[in-house]
Amino acid sequence: MRDSMSGHRARLAAVVLIMMASGAAAAWELTKKGTVVSYDRRSLMVDGRREIFFSGSIHYPRSPPDMWPDLIAKAKEGGLNVIESYVFWNIHEPEKGVLNFEGRYDMVKFFKMIQDNDMYAVVRIGPFIQAEWNHGGLPYWLREVPDIVFRTNNEPFKTHMEKFVNLIVKKLKDANLFASQGGPIILAQIENEYQHLEAAFKEEGTKYINWAAKMAQATNTGVPWIMCKQTKAPGEVIPTCNGRNCGDTWPGPVNKTKPLLWTENWTAQYRVFGDPPSQRSAEDIAFAVARFFSVGGTMTNYYMYHGGTNFGRTAAAFVMPKYYDEAPLDEFGLYKEPKWGHLRDLHQALKLCKKALLWGTMSTQPLGKQFEARVFEIKDQNVCVAFLSNHNTKDDVTLTFRGQPYFVPRHSISILADCKTVVFSTQHVNSQHNQRTFHFADQTVQNNVWQMYDEEEIPKFKQAKIRTRKAEELYNLTKDKTDYVWYTTSFKLESDDMPFRRDTRPVLEVNSHGHASVAFVNNAFVGCGHGTKMNKAFMLQKPMDLKKGVNHIAVLASTLGMMDSGAYLEHREAGIDRVQITGLNAGTLDLTNNGWGHIVGLGGEQKEIYTEKGMGSVAWKPAVKDKPLSWYKRNFDMPSGDDPVVLDLSPMGKGMMFVNGEGIGRYWISYKHALGRPSQQLYHVPRSFLREKNNVLVLFEEEGGNPEAIMILTVKRDNICTFISEKNPAHIKSWQREDSQITARAGGDLKPQATLTCPPKKVIQQVVFASFGNPQGICGNYTAGSCHTPRAHEVAAKACVGQRTCTLPVSADAYGGDLKCPGTTATLAVQAKCSKRAPGAPAAAAQ
């Protein structure tokens, strides 16, 4: 039965009061009935009310569905009220007209789960998405549409794009997922980072982007549309920023009636094969977010909040399976601290400031070179918020604001929630830290029996059904169904052609458009070659032995995914190009137009020997190591417990991995980065892919490796730490807003405190390290400084051992510290080890 109008108004008033008091996701009770999402310059508005939004990217195909509830719950616990995801055309329509929305690809289930958690959602339909995803999300079959040119004023492309966008919108509408229908989706995105392509396509690009905006709006979703990195977004479409520092690098929409929204705040740097480790600190991200809100922004989206895994062949060119592992929730869905906790505290601080941020008058007060105060104030209500900024990256400073001194560390922002009280500092981390550890599983050595199957014999030209004068382009051959193509040719040499000198050998030179290749001459392995993310084209150049008479060359060329960005994506190439032999007595022999045979895919792929059904179709034999082009398999049981499972492939070379028929991803151990290590050696195997007993691991190894040395590991974050100074402000949970004013919570201690909390069902087993004074290092590797206080360990152990959570004071008095000690930073560092409580062990008494 419908509510009466008076009842509706009463509910609206109640929801508004709840909104103002709690800062929770705006008007969710109304959203269930259908909501109006609009905007002005200050923010998006839900049923006419401004709101601030903290969003996180979690892509449904990059994690199995059994992980979705935990990921979404942890995102909400971290202070987010929005989840964002792209839509992936090439998984939903891998063949023209053939649709797939099952399993990891169940988009509707994912967005409904977001709604079940009382959160909003942003759907980025694209349908070009980039996202370090294969072909930028575009299905391969689009390349074969006659006369098509991607992402410009091209009728074939626009026809198929519009059809897919309408399909997705209809699917979401049929599930009542748009906010206008009572669903969680408050924004939809069309296209993706188009501005630089618009310049490449010139007038045709401008026509296309105007068409895309009109087409999207004509779908009548009832929610605003956005375009990221599109400063002059057409019509009512909102342009948004992507980047690391949108508060400083982006002036905002040209149309001053549109809000400042940040759709991609990069929480790390995505990594490709060949990249060394990289990270972005929690402090730097917090600084960037505080800066964005200080200049009038009201929505930030963390890209990624959880990156997950590029399973199978879904990664773009050279992109690794692990994706944004440095995000607040790591590849395995575990809290990455202090990033997750520090951002949670920031969100709470900004929520305390919400009224001033959304309705206050903005002003800027310079406080010196590289220092300023940005203020939001409603004077007649005595509501005021100030952001004190220190943009100097080297020096701390004490700033005077409204007659009071404030210590502001280097490269930081202090948030004064009432223009007087510091409730958060981006550089002072109050949340705990943790360290990820990997643990040997007994299943590594239990039944560690490997078998192998040799990829079918090295092919010769006459065996190939596809024969052309010159080598064909690889993508046109594979149709993106496999990474591999055999290129074969034969040639005849006379004795006079052979090198006369014994110290001279012929050299095979194979020029390739990318990405990698393995070469054989007369069935003998010659060597490997590869390009890089930045320079995909390369030349394999290897010495070889030839013979008088007919010689055979076979090159297994492979890709590591399709390109995901740039103009004319439909024309990108891979596979071999020019081939020649140098070092012959007769000079250089050019084989480019010699006549080439092509065999698409591997024999093992065609027989699907990585599946339990297919592996019975070939004869397996005892494994030997270091043999190129080999399939390996073994059985293993699932490790006990519920910790994530990974495989350490460091003894292998390059190839693909499958577990119970599921593609885990590409591995490439032999490609070392500048620091001498592989970019990724640990590979996530979700427990939902596993059975309790008799799982089957299958690898295709291109170059040669030692499978018996592969290790099965589990992952924990049971080493927890704190590193807090007396200069830190009190924890954000010490404060609340009452009657628009900031007050201390009842019983709250306004001095800094250190809190340690173990994962669920675990307690602190021991305090590994504790020091007050000037300790140094990172979690898992702290060292005591010259002002170390031995009593710190005793105090910490007494308070924490046996507890799941403990709170420690941060003061010299508590630990017998000497504040006059030269070099002291008055800092407490503690590392503790968590573990499950032994069965029957009593819980420790509350401290």
C-alpha positions in Angstrom: 0.0 0.0 0.0 1.3 3.4 -0.9 2.2 5.9 1.8 0.0 9.0 2.1 1.7 12.3 1.1 1.8 13.4 4.8 3.5 10.2 5.7 6.0 10.6 2.9 6.8 14.2 4.2 7.2 12.9 7.7 9.6 10.2 6.6 11.5 12.7 4.5 11.9 15.0 7.6 13.0 12.1 9.7 15.6 10.9 7.1 17.0 14.4 6.8 17.5 14.6 10.5 19.2 11.2 10.6 21.4 12.4 7.6 22.5 15.5 9.5 23.3 13.7 12.7 25.1 10.6 11.4 26.6 11.4 8.0 25.4 8.0 6.7 24.6 7.4 3.1 22.0 10.0 2.3 18.3 9.2 2.5 18.6 5.5 1.9 15.1 4.8 3.1 13.9 7.1 0.3 16.2 5.5 -2.2 14.4 2.2 -1.6 11.3 4.0 -2.9 13.0 5.8 -5.8 15.2 8.8 -5.6 16.0 11.9 -7.5 19.8 12.4 -8.0 20.8 15.8 -9.2 23.6 18.2 -8.7 24.8 21.8 -8.2 28.3 23.2 -8.0 28.8 22.0 -4.5 27.9 18.3 -4.8 25.6 15.6 -6.0 22.2 15.9 -4.4 20.0 13.0 -3.3 16.4 14.1 -3.1 17.5 17.7 -3.1 20.0 17.3 -0.3 23.7 17.8 -0.8 26.0 14.9 0.3 29.7 13.9 0.4 30.7 10.6 -1.1 33.6 8.3 -0.5 33.8 5.7 -3.2 36.0 2.7 -4.0 36.6 0.7 -7.1 36.0 -3.0 -6.8 35.6 -4.8 -10.2 33.4 -7.8 -10.1 35.3 -10.0 -12.7 38.6 -9.5 -10.7 37.4 -11.4 -7.7 35.2 -14.5 -7.3 31.6 -14.0 -6.1 32.3 -15.6 -2.7 34.7 -12.7 -2.0 32.2 -10.0 -2.9 30.3 -9.8 0.4 33.5 -9.5 2.5 35.0 -6.9 0.2 31.9 -4.7 0.2 31.5 -5.1 4.0 35.2 -4.0 4.5 34.7 -1.1 2.2 31.7 0.1 4.2 33.6 -0.4 7.4 36.4 1.7 5.9 34.0 4.6 5.7 32.9 4.3 2.0 29.3 4.9 1.0 29.8 4.1 -2.7 31.2 1.2 -4.7 32.3 1.8 -8.3 32.8 -0.7 -11.1 33.3 -0.8 -14.8 31.2 -2.9 -17.1 33.3 -5.3 -19.3 32.0 -5.7 -22.8 34.3 -8.4 -23.9 33.4 -10.8 -21.1 29.7 -10.1 -21.4 29.6 -10.5 -25.2 32.7 -12.5 -26.2 31.0 -13.4 -29.5 28.6 -11.2 -31.3 25.2 -11.8 -29.8 26.5 -14.4 -27.3 26.0 -13.1 -23.8 27.5 -14.1 -20.5 26.4 -12.8 -17.1 27.2 -15.8 -15.0 29.6 -16.4 -12.1 32.3 -13.7 -11.8 30.5 -11.9 -14.6 27.1 -11.6 -12.7 27.0 -7.8 -12.8 23.4 -7.6 -11.4 24.2 -9.8 -8.4 27.2 -7.6 -7.6 25.2 -4.3 -7.7 22.4 -5.9 -5.7 24.9 -6.9 -3.1 26.0 -3.3 -2.8 22.4 -2.3 -2.3 22.0 -5.0 0.4 24.9 -3.2 2.3 23.0 0.1 2.1 25.6 1.7 -0.1 25.4 3.6 -3.4 27.0 2.5 -6.6 28.6 4.1 -9.7 28.4 2.1 -13.0 31.0 2.9 -15.6 29.5 1.5 -18.7 32.1 2.9 -21.1 31.9 0.6 -23.1 35.6 1.4 -23.8 37.1 1.2 -20.3 40.9 0.8 -20.6 41.3 -0.5 -17.0 44.4 -2.4 -17.9 41.9 -4.9 -19.2 42.3 -6.9 -22.4 41.5 -4.6 -25.5 40.2 -2.0 -23.1 37.1 -4.1 -22.7 36.2 -4.1 -26.4 35.4 -7.5 -27.8 37.7 -8.8 -30.5 34.9 -9.4 -33.0 34.5 -5.6 -33.3 37.8 -5.5 -35.2 36.2 -7.6 -37.9 33.2 -5.4 -38.5 33.7 -3.9 -42.0 34.9 -0.3 -42.2 35.0 0.1 -38.4 37.1 2.7 -36.6 36.9 2.6 -32.8 35.8 5.6 -30.7 35.2 8.2 -33.4 32.3 9.4 -35.5 32.1 6.0 -37.3 28.7 4.6 -37.9 29.6 0.9 -37.5 31.3 1.5 -34.1 28.5 3.8 -32.9 25.9 1.2 -33.9 27.4 -1.6 -31.9 28.3 0.7 -29.0 24.8 2.0 -28.7 23.4 -1.5 -28.8 25.6 -2.7 -26.0 25.0 0.4 -23.8 21.2 -0.1 -24.2 21.6 -3.8 -23.4 23.4 -3.0 -20.1 21.0 -0.2 -19.2 18.1 -2.4 -19.8 19.6 -5.2 -17.7 20.2 -2.8 -14.8 16.7 -1.3 -15.2 15.1 -4.7 -15.3 16.7 -5.4 -11.9 15.6 -1.9 -10.6 19.2 -0.9 -9.9 19.1 2.8 -10.8 18.4 5.1 -7.9 15.4 6.5 -9.8 14.0 3.0 -9.4 15.0 2.5 -5.8 18.3 1.0 -6.6 21.9 1.9 -5.5 23.3 3.4 -8.8 23.5 7.2 -8.5 25.9 7.8 -11.5 26.6 6.2 -14.8 29.6 6.8 -17.0 29.8 6.9 -20.8 33.1 6.7 -22.6 36.4 6.9 -20.7 39.3 9.4 -20.7 38.5 10.5 -24.2 39.9 14.0 -24.2 43.3 13.1 -25.7 41.6 11.0 -28.4 39.3 13.8 -29.3 42.4 15.8 -30.2 43.6 12.9 -32.3 40.4 12.5 -34.2 39.7 16.3 -34.3 36.2 17.2 -35.6 35.2 13.6 -35.9 36.2 13.1 -32.3 34.1 16.1 -31.1 31.1 14.8 -33.1 31.5 11.4 -31.5 31.7 12.6 -27.9 28.7 14.8 -28.4 26.8 11.9 -29.9 27.9 9.6 -27.0 26.5 12.1 -24.5 23.2 12.4 -26.2 22.9 8.6 -26.7 23.6 8.0 -23.0 21.1 10.6 -21.8 18.5 9.2 -24.1 18.5 5.9 -22.2 16.6 7.6 -19.4 18.3 6.1 -16.4 17.1 8.8 -14.1 20.6 9.5 -12.8 23.3 11.8 -14.0 25.9 10.7 -16.5 29.6 11.4 -16.2 32.7 11.5 -18.4 36.1 11.2 -16.8 39.0 13.3 -18.1 36.7 15.3 -20.4 36.9 18.9 -19.2 34.2 20.1 -21.7 31.7 17.3 -21.2 28.6 18.0 -23.4 25.2 19.0 -22.1 24.3 17.9 -18.6 27.1 15.3 -18.5 29.4 15.9 -15.6 33.2 15.9 -16.3 35.3 14.3 -13.7 39.0 14.0 -12.8 41.3 11.0 -12.9 44.8 11.2 -11.3 46.9 11.4 -8.2 46.4 15.0 -7.1 43.1 16.3 -8.6 42.9 19.0 -5.9 46.0 20.7 -7.5 46.0 19.6 -11.1 42.4 20.0 -12.1 40.5 23.3 -12.2 37.1 21.6 -12.3 34.4 21.6 -14.9 34.2 24.6 -17.3 30.5 24.7 -16.6 30.4 26.1 -13.1 27.0 24.5 -12.3 28.6 21.1 -12.2 30.3 19.6 -9.0 33.9 18.6 -8.6 34.0 14.8 -8.7 37.2 12.6 -8.6 36.5 9.3 -10.3 40.0 7.8 -10.1 42.3 8.6 -7.1 45.1 6.1 -7.8 45.9 4.2 -4.6 49.1 2.8 -6.1 50.6 2.3 -9.6 49.3 -0.6 -11.6 52.2 -2.9 -12.5 53.3 -4.7 -15.6 55.8 -7.4 -16.2 59.3 -5.8 -16.0 58.2 -3.2 -13.4 60.1 -3.0 -10.0 58.0 -2.7 -6.8 56.1 0.6 -6.3 53.7 2.0 -3.8 51.8 5.1 -2.7 51.8 5.9 1.0 48.6 6.3 3.1 49.8 9.7 4.0 50.1 10.9 0.4 46.7 9.6 -0.5 45.1 11.2 2.6 46.8 14.5 1.7 45.4 14.4 -1.8 41.9 13.7 -0.6 42.0 16.4 2.0 43.3 18.8 -0.6 40.5 17.9 -3.0 37.8 18.5 -0.4 39.6 21.7 0.7 39.1 23.2 -2.8 35.4 22.3 -3.0 35.4 18.6 -4.1 32.7 16.4 -2.5 33.3 13.0 -4.0 36.5 10.9 -4.3 36.7 7.4 -5.7 39.7 5.2 -4.8 41.0 3.4 -7.9 41.4 0.7 -6.8 40.0 0.1 -3.3 40.5 -3.6 -4.1 42.3 -4.5 -7.3 41.9 -8.3 -7.3 43.3 -10.6 -10.0 43.4 -10.5 -13.8 42.4 -14.2 -14.2 43.1 -16.2 -17.3 43.8 -14.0 -20.3 41.9 -10.9 -19.2 44.9 -8.6 -18.6 45.9 -6.0 -21.1 49.3 -6.1 -22.8 52.1 -6.9 -20.3 49.8 -6.3 -17.3 50.4 -8.8 -14.5 47.6 -11.0 -12.9 47.9 -9.2 -9.5 46.2 -5.8 -9.9 46.6 -2.9 -7.5 47.9 -5.2 -4.8 48.9 -2.0 -2.8 45.2 -0.9 -2.5 43.5 -0.5 0.9 42.3 -4.1 0.5 45.1 -6.1 -1.1 44.8 -8.7 -3.9 43.6 -11.3 -1.4 41.0 -9.0 0.2 43.0 -8.5 3.4 43.3 -5.1 5.1 46.5 -3.3 4.0 47.4 -1.2 7.0 47.8 1.6 7.6 46.3 2.6 4.2 42.9 1.2 5.0 42.7 2.5 8.5 44.2 6.0 7.8 41.7 6.6 5.0 38.8 5.4 7.3 39.9 8.0 9.9 40.1 10.6 7.2 36.5 9.8 6.0 35.2 10.2 9.6 37.0 13.5 10.0 35.5 14.8 6.7 32.0 13.6 7.8 32.4 15.7 11.0 32.9 18.7 8.6 30.1 17.9 6.2 27.8 20.7 7.0 30.4 23.4 6.5 31.8 21.7 3.4 28.4 21.5 1.7 26.9 24.8 2.8 29.7 27.0 4.1 31.2 30.0 2.4 34.7 29.2 1.0 37.7 31.4 1.5 41.5 31.1 1.3 44.0 32.6 3.7 47.7 32.6 2.7 49.9 31.8 5.7 53.3 32.0 3.9 55.1 30.5 0.9 53.7 27.0 0.4 51.4 27.4 3.4 47.7 28.3 3.5 44.4 27.9 5.3 41.2 27.0 3.3 38.1 27.8 5.3 34.4 26.8 5.0 32.2 28.8 7.3 28.6 29.5 8.2 29.0 32.4 10.5 25.5 32.8 11.7 25.4 29.2 12.9 29.0 29.2 14.3 29.9 26.4 11.9 33.5 26.5 10.6 36.1 24.1 9.1 39.7 24.9 8.2 42.3 23.0 6.3 45.8 24.1 7.2 48.1 23.0 4.4 51.9 22.6 4.3 53.0 22.0 0.7 56.7 22.0 1.6 57.8 18.4 1.1 60.9 18.7 3.4 60.2 20.9 6.4 57.6 20.8 9.3 56.2 24.1 10.3 54.2 25.8 13.0 51.5 28.0 11.5 49.5 30.7 13.3 45.8 30.6 12.4 43.3 32.9 14.1 45.8 33.7 16.8 46.6 30.1 17.7 49.8 28.1 16.8 49.4 24.7 15.0 52.2 22.2 14.2 51.7 21.1 10.6 54.2 18.4 9.4 55.8 18.5 5.9 53.5 17.7 3.0 50.4 17.5 5.1 47.0 19.0 5.9 45.6 19.4 9.3 41.8 19.4 9.5 40.3 21.7 12.1 36.7 20.6 12.4 35.6 23.8 14.2 38.4 26.1 13.0 40.1 25.4 16.4 40.5 21.7 17.0 42.7 19.5 15.0 40.8 16.2 14.5 43.0 14.8 11.8 46.4 15.2 10.3 47.2 13.5 7.0 50.8 13.0 8.0 50.1 11.6 11.5 48.9 8.0 11.3 46.9 6.8 14.3 45.7 3.6 12.7 47.6 0.4 13.1 50.1 -1.0 10.6 50.4 -4.7 9.5 52.8 -6.9 7.7 51.9 -9.6 5.1 53.6 -12.9 5.6 53.5 -16.1 3.5 53.5 -19.5 5.1 54.6 -22.9 3.8 51.8 -25.3 3.4 52.4 -29.0 3.9 50.5 -29.7 0.7 53.6 -28.5 -1.1 55.4 -31.7 -0.3 52.5 -34.1 0.1 52.1 -36.1 -3.1 54.4 -33.7 -4.9 54.4 -35.9 -8.0 54.5 -34.1 -11.3 53.7 -35.5 -14.8 54.3 -33.8 -18.1 53.1 -33.8 -21.7 55.3 -32.5 -24.4 53.5 -30.0 -26.6 53.2 -31.7 -30.0 56.2 -31.9 -32.1 57.8 -28.7 -33.4 55.8 -28.1 -36.6 57.2 -27.8 -40.1 56.0 -25.7 -43.0 54.2 -28.6 -44.8 52.1 -29.3 -41.7 50.6 -25.8 -41.6 47.1 -25.4 -43.2 47.5 -21.6 -43.4 50.3 -20.7 -45.8 51.2 -17.2 -47.1 54.2 -15.6 -48.7 54.8 -13.4 -45.8 54.0 -14.0 -42.1 50.4 -13.1 -41.2 49.6 -10.7 -38.3 49.0 -12.6 -35.1 45.7 -11.1 -33.8 44.0 -11.7 -37.1 45.0 -15.3 -36.7 44.1 -15.9 -33.1 40.9 -13.9 -32.9 42.0 -13.5 -29.2 41.1 -17.1 -28.5 44.8 -17.9 -27.6 48.1 -16.2 -27.0 50.0 -18.4 -29.4 50.8 -18.9 -33.1 53.4 -21.1 -34.7 55.2 -19.5 -37.6 57.1 -22.0 -39.8 59.3 -21.9 -42.9 61.9 -24.0 -44.6 64.9 -23.2 -46.8 67.7 -25.1 -48.5 71.4 -24.5 -48.1 74.3 -25.7 -50.2 77.7 -26.5 -48.7 79.1 -23.2 -50.2 76.5 -21.3 -48.2 77.7 -22.5 -44.8 80.3 -20.5 -42.8 83.9 -21.5 -43.6 85.3 -20.4 -40.2 84.8 -22.6 -37.2 84.4 -19.6 -34.9 81.5 -18.3 -36.9 77.9 -19.4 -36.5 74.8 -18.3 -38.4 72.5 -16.0 -36.4 68.7 -16.1 -36.6 67.1 -12.6 -36.5 63.4 -12.4 -36.0 61.8 -9.0 -35.9 58.4 -9.0 -34.1 55.6 -6.5 -33.5 55.3 -8.1 -30.0 55.2 -9.5 -27.5 57.4 -12.6 -27.1 58.7 -15.6 -29.0 60.5 -18.9 -28.7 62.5 -20.1 -31.6 63.5 -23.6 -32.9 65.8 -24.5 -35.8 65.7 -28.1 -37.0 63.8 -29.1 -33.8 66.5 -27.6 -31.6 65.7 -24.9 -29.1 67.5 -21.7 -30.1 66.3 -19.1 -27.6 63.6 -16.6 -26.4 63.0 -12.9 -27.0 60.5 -10.4 -25.9 59.5 -6.7 -25.9 58.4 -4.5 -23.1 55.3 -2.6 -22.1 56.8 0.6 -23.6 58.5 -1.0 -26.6 56.5 -4.0 -27.7 58.4 -4.6 -30.9 61.7 -6.4 -30.5 64.2 -8.6 -32.4 65.1 -12.1 -31.3 68.7 -12.6 -32.3 70.3 -16.0 -31.5 73.1 -18.1 -32.9 72.1 -21.5 -34.3 73.4 -24.6 -36.1 72.4 -25.2 -39.7 73.0 -28.0 -42.1 73.5 -28.6 -45.7 70.1 -29.3 -47.4 66.7 -28.4 -46.1 66.5 -26.5 -42.7 63.4 -25.8 -40.8 62.6 -22.7 -38.6 59.6 -22.7 -36.2 58.9 -19.7 -34.1 56.2 -19.8 -31.4 55.1 -16.2 -31.1 52.9 -15.1 -28.2 51.1 -12.0 -26.9 50.6 -11.0 -23.3 47.1 -9.5 -23.9 45.9 -6.8 -26.3 46.5 -3.1 -26.0 44.0 -1.2 -23.9 44.4 2.4 -25.0 45.2 4.8 -27.7 43.7 5.8 -31.1 43.2 3.2 -33.8 43.2 0.4 -31.4 41.7 -1.8 -34.1 44.9 -1.6 -36.1 47.4 -2.7 -33.4 49.6 -5.6 -34.4 51.5 -8.5 -33.0 53.5 -11.5 -34.2 56.6 -11.8 -36.4 57.5 -9.5 -39.2 60.9 -9.6 -40.9 63.1 -12.7 -40.6 66.7 -13.1 -41.8 69.8 -15.2 -41.2 73.2 -13.5 -41.0 76.7 -15.0 -40.8 76.3 -17.2 -43.9 79.2 -17.4 -46.4 76.8 -16.2 -49.0 75.8 -13.2 -46.9 72.4 -12.4 -45.3 69.5 -14.6 -46.3 66.2 -12.7 -46.1 63.3 -15.1 -45.3 60.6 -12.4 -44.9 58.9 -13.4 -48.2 60.1 -17.0 -48.1 56.6 -18.5 -47.6 55.3 -19.1 -44.1 53.0 -21.6 -42.5 50.8 -20.8 -39.5 49.3 -23.0 -36.8 47.0 -21.2 -34.4 47.2 -22.2 -30.8 48.8 -25.1 -28.9 47.9 -28.7 -29.3 47.3 -28.9 -25.6 44.9 -25.9 -25.7 42.9 -27.4 -28.5 42.5 -30.6 -26.5 41.9 -28.6 -23.3 44.3 -30.7 -21.4 44.1 -28.2 -18.5 40.6 -29.5 -17.8 39.9 -32.8 -16.1 38.0 -33.9 -19.1 40.6 -33.0 -21.6 43.7 -34.2 -19.7 42.7 -37.8 -20.3 43.0 -37.4 -24.0 46.8 -37.4 -23.9 49.5 -39.6 -22.5 51.3 -38.1 -19.5 54.7 -39.2 -18.4 57.0 -38.5 -15.4 58.2 -34.9 -15.5 61.6 -33.7 -16.2 62.7 -30.1 -15.6 64.0 -27.4 -17.9 62.2 -28.5 -21.0 60.6 -25.8 -23.1 57.1 -26.1 -24.4 55.9 -28.6 -21.8 52.7 -29.1 -20.0 53.0 -30.1 -16.3 50.4 -31.3 -13.8 50.1 -32.4 -10.2 47.4 -33.0 -7.7 47.1 -31.3 -4.3 44.7 -30.9 -1.4 43.5 -27.6 -0.2 45.5 -26.2 2.7 43.7 -26.2 6.0 42.1 -23.1 7.5 40.7 -20.1 5.6 43.7 -18.0 4.8 44.2 -17.2 1.2 46.2 -19.6 -1.0 49.0 -18.7 -3.3 51.5 -20.5 -5.5 55.1 -19.5 -5.6 56.2 -20.1 -9.2 59.8 -18.7 -8.8 61.4 -21.9 -10.2 59.5 -21.5 -13.5 60.1 -19.5 -16.6 57.1 -18.1 -18.6 53.6 -19.5 -19.3 50.0 -20.0 -18.2 48.6 -21.6 -15.1 45.3 -23.4 -14.4 43.7 -24.9 -11.3 40.8 -27.3 -11.8 40.3 -25.9 -15.3 40.2 -22.2 -14.1 42.7 -19.9 -15.7 44.8 -18.3 -12.9 46.7 -16.1 -15.3 50.0 -15.6 -17.1 53.2 -16.0 -15.2 56.6 -14.7 -16.3 59.4 -15.4 -13.8 62.3 -15.2 -16.2 61.7 -11.5 -17.0 63.5 -9.7 -14.2 63.1 -6.0 -13.4 65.9 -3.6 -12.8 66.4 -4.9 -9.2 67.0 -8.4 -10.4 63.7 -10.1 -9.4 60.6 -11.1 -11.2 57.7 -8.5 -11.1 55.4 -11.2 -9.8 56.2 -14.7 -8.4 53.2 -15.3 -6.1 49.9 -16.1 -7.7 46.5 -16.1 -6.0 44.4 -19.2 -6.2 41.0 -18.3 -4.7 39.6 -21.0 -2.3 36.4 -21.0 -4.3 38.4 -22.5 -7.2 39.5 -25.4 -4.9 38.1 -28.6 -3.5 39.0 -30.1 -0.2 40.9 -33.0 -1.9 42.5 -33.8 -5.2 42.8 -30.4 -6.9 44.6 -30.4 -10.3 47.3 -27.8 -11.1 48.3 -27.5 -14.7 51.0 -25.3 -16.2 52.1 -24.7 -19.7 55.8 -23.7 -19.6 57.3 -22.0 -22.6 60.9 -21.7 -21.7 61.7 -24.4 -19.1 61.5 -24.6 -15.3 61.5 -26.9 -12.3 57.9 -27.6 -11.3 58.9 -29.8 -8.3 60.2 -26.7 -6.6 56.9 -24.8 -6.8 55.5 -24.0 -3.3 52.0 -23.9 -2.0 51.6 -21.1 0.5 49.0 -19.4 2.6 48.8 -15.6 3.4 48.3 -13.9 6.7 48.4 -10.3 8.0 48.9 -11.4 11.6 51.9 -9.1 12.4 50.3 -5.9 13.6 52.1 -2.8 14.6 51.7 0.8 15.8 54.0 3.8 15.3 52.6 6.9 17.0 54.1 10.1 18.4 53.0 12.4 21.2 52.6 15.0 18.5 49.7 13.0 16.9 46.3 14.4 17.5 43.8 12.4 19.4 42.1 9.6 17.4 39.2 10.8 15.3 36.8 8.6 17.3 37.4 10.9 20.3 35.3 13.6 18.6 31.6 14.0 17.8 29.4 16.8 16.4 26.5 17.9 18.5 24.3 20.9 17.6 26.7 21.7 14.8 29.6 21.9 17.3 32.6 19.7 17.8 32.8 18.1 21.3 34.8 15.4 22.9 32.9 12.1 23.3 32.0 11.2 26.9 35.0 9.5 28.6 37.2 10.2 25.6 40.9 10.7 26.1 42.1 13.6 24.0 45.7 12.5 24.1 47.1 10.2 21.4 46.7 6.5 22.0 47.8 3.4 20.2 45.3 0.7 19.5 46.2 -2.8 18.2 43.5 -5.2 16.9 43.9 -8.7 15.7 41.8 -10.2 12.8 38.6 -11.9 13.9 39.0 -15.1 16.0 42.6 -14.3 16.9 44.3 -12.7 19.9 47.7 -11.2 20.5 50.1 -14.1 21.2 53.2 -12.1 21.9 54.7 -8.6 21.8 57.6 -9.0 19.4 59.0 -5.4 19.7 58.2 -2.4 21.8 60.1 0.9 22.3 59.4 4.5 23.3 61.8 7.2 22.3 63.1 7.4 18.7 62.5 4.0 17.1 62.9 3.5 13.4 61.8 1.2 10.6 58.6 -0.3 9.3 56.2 -2.9 10.6 58.1 -6.2 10.8 61.5 -4.5 10.9 61.6 -1.9 13.8 64.8 -1.0 15.6 65.3 0.8 18.9 66.9 4.2 18.8 69.3 5.9 21.2 66.4 7.0 23.5 64.9 3.5 23.8 63.0 2.7 27.0 63.3 -1.0 28.0 60.1 -0.8 30.1 58.0 -0.4 26.9 58.0 -4.1 26.2 56.8 -4.9 29.7 54.0 -2.4 29.6 52.8 -3.5 26.1 52.9 -7.2 26.9 50.9 -6.7 30.1 48.2 -4.7 28.3 48.0 -6.7 25.1 48.9 -10.4 25.4 45.8 -12.6 25.3 43.6 -9.7 24.0 42.1 -9.3 20.6 42.3 -5.5 21.0 44.4 -3.4 23.4 45.0 0.3 23.8 48.3 1.8 24.8 49.1 5.3 26.0 51.5 7.4 24.0 53.4 9.3 26.6 56.9 9.3 28.1 55.5 8.9 31.6 53.9 5.5 30.8 57.2 4.0 29.7 59.7 5.9 31.7 60.9 7.9 28.7 63.2 10.8 28.8 61.9 13.8 26.7 65.2 15.5 27.2 67.1 12.7 25.5 68.8 14.2 22.4 67.1 13.0 19.2 63.9 11.7 20.8 60.7 11.9 18.8 58.5 10.8 21.7 57.3 7.9 19.5 55.9 4.6 20.5 56.5 1.6 18.2 55.1 -1.8 19.0 54.9 -5.0 16.9 52.6 -7.8 18.1 51.9 -11.3 16.7 48.3 -12.5 16.4 47.2 -16.2 16.4 44.2 -18.3 17.1 43.5 -18.9 20.7 44.3 -22.5 21.6 41.2 -24.7 22.0 39.9 -24.5 25.6 42.2 -21.6 26.5 40.4 -19.0 28.6 40.0 -15.4 27.4 42.3 -13.0 29.1 40.7 -10.7 31.7 39.8 -7.3 30.4 42.6 -4.8 31.0 
